[in-house]
Structures are given as C-alpha cells and as structure tokens.
C-alpha cells in the first residue's frame, strides 16, 4: 500500500494567510492579557484600600504595541501614574522622616476635611506648620514611648443653623467633626468633655504592610499567554483547537 499527500493551492498564499492569522492572534492575546493585568491590579488596590482608593486604582493604565498594525511580536505595557505609592505597598516599605527630621506627622481622621472630595491640597484641615503657628498644640506621649499624639484644645463653637448642632472648634484654627452620623450629638459632647482632639500622630517611622502583588499579576499573565495565543490562532485560521 502506498500513501501520498498533496498541497492543493498556492503554498505561498497558504503560508501568507497563516502568517496573517498568527499576527492577529498574537495581537489579540497581548491585548486581552494586558487588559486583564490592568483590571487585576485595579482590583488589588480597591480590595486593599476600599472605595476611597478608586483614584489610585484608576491610575493603572495600559498600552499595546505596535499601534495601528498587526505583528507576531507584540508587547503590552501596564503602568501606574502613582508609581511611588504602588511601590511602597508592593515592597512593604519603611518610611522615615525626610531631611533629618525625627518624626513623621501622620494626620488622624479628625484632620480629614469632609472626606476626600472636600480636602485641601494636602488632604488635611490643619497642616503641621499651622499647628505650630497656632501656639496651642501640645503633645501626649504614647504609652509605649515610641511616639506622640499631637493635639489641639477643643472648645464649643457658636451654634448655627436650624439643627442647632454642637460645633467643635480645635485650637481656634478649624472646626472638626462636621460629618453627619447617628448619635453625633452625644459623640460631640463626649469629645468636649475630653477637652482636646488628636490631629497628628508623630512617629519615628512607619512600616507599611505589603498589600499589593504587582509581580504576581505579571507572572500569572505570562503563564496564561501561550494558551490564549494558541486558541486565538486556531480561531483566526478557521481551525478547531485540539
């Protein structure tokens, strides 16, 4: 018994069509994996820091190359517009004060002005410079002795508006506790009895927890890429994947 095989058609056309299918498949695979990595990294940020970090999450962007044409050697790039922030939480960085300073001034929740949308340029009601200039700021040491709470004295401001709510004025510099919350009046009266409000934590250094896995997202994409490419090539060439 003798077996024979023959190629029907123009071999050059067949190979050219196969090449074009491979180029389209390669671009599709790279685009899909690049987008998947970007979306995974955005989810990592929101999972780690909540909805308030959506701006940092959306700072992840992506591009694919070459642009405007097909290629068997495409590339995908995923990058962030806030690399220093991402790097710090990718490594679990140790942060110390700049310029030989002894302490980092970390603002407390009392020092956040009406949530993220109402914050000033530094995201604080009162800056460290304003604390010093007020002449009223004072320190309370941690029990551990490893830092201080930087406070302002608290007094009741003049009641205004229909609700006649208790206003809290810190050091004559700013009003705090302006958010609406259940039981807010009882909370405000308790704070007034305390007579002071913590505005900053003074710490010699801060060790950030490792909360992001950028390298892992990239490595998972590289493992998925060959299979995605083969599937796309079979589809583009009109074959069924084995």
Secondary structure, 3 states (H helix, E strand, C coil): CCCCCCCCCCHHHHHHHHHHHHHHHHHHHHHHHHHHHHHHHHHHHHHHHCHHHHHHHHCEEEEEECCCCCCCCCEEEEEECCHHHHHHHHHCCEEECCCCCCCEEEECHHHCCCCHHHCCCCCCCCCHHHHHHHCCCEEEECCCCCEEEEEEEEEEECCCCCCCCCEEEECCCEEECCCCCCCHHHHHHHHHHHCEEEEEEEECEEECCCCCCHHHHHHHHHHHHHHHHHHHHHHHCCCCCC
